[in-house]
C-alpha cells in the first residue's frame, strides 16, 4: 500500500514500535505499508486529513482493508 497525504495531517501509531510513539505525516508527504501490517491511523488535527491510497497487488473485487485489534502496546493511546 502506498499512501499520499494530500490534505491535513495523519497520525500513525506503528505496531512494530514497542513504545507506540506517534508519527505525523503531513500534506505533501507519503509512506508505504507492507501487507498484513497493523497500525493505528487517525486524524488528530483540526483540518480534515485527506489521503490518496493505492493498494499494490490487491485481488480485484476484494476489500484490501482488514479490521484488526489495536496493538497491545498502544492501549494507552486515546
Protein Blocks (a to p, Z undefined) as FASTA:
>chain_A
ZZddfehjdddddfklmnlpacdddehiacdddehiacddddfbfbdcddddddehiaeh
iafbdcddddfklmmpZZ
